[in-house]
């Protein structure tokens, strides 16, 4: 997970203590990206289903301002180590690629269908 994050910029990890919803921050390309990571089981679900399961975490990370250079992301991983990436927006989760761009902009298929 960290190599993917480091490809997008400088990474600062947080010690998980229950108070802070983000696991790390990525700083790069003029953005500050707060990222929360959790294991999703089952992994192949819609963004709405994942949002429902992780409602509390999504609510907490949504407290960070999501405007300007601040971006909020949720990363879900499977027991086999596959990752899916989502931007946390006011209207809900939007699936993105590992580069942070919406999947519709990358031309890639739904990564959730792979596993």
Phi, psi and omega in degrees: 000316182294324176300323178294316179297317181295334177293340181262352179153193179284136185246134174237117181271151176251149172280125182285115181233007179091343181269328187252120185286335182277146176269329176199169177237138174251130178241118180180156180054033178076013181239155170240117187245115176272125185238129172247137182236136175214154175280132179249126180220112002285157186278323183275090177219164179287160174304322180295321178292319177295320178298321179294318180293321183254033184309312182298315179296315179299319178298317180295314182289336177291346178289339173290143178296135181252038182234163178062228184278359183266126181235142178244131180228152174236127177247130178250139177233154180265171177294341178268358176096002176291149181240146168232148187236140181221141170269136179268109180247169181301324182276354180132194181278137175239121182289136182232168174274175180297342178275356179092357179271144177304145182302327180295336179273338183270342181076014181266157177284171178295114181291341180291342181277354183283328188248000000 
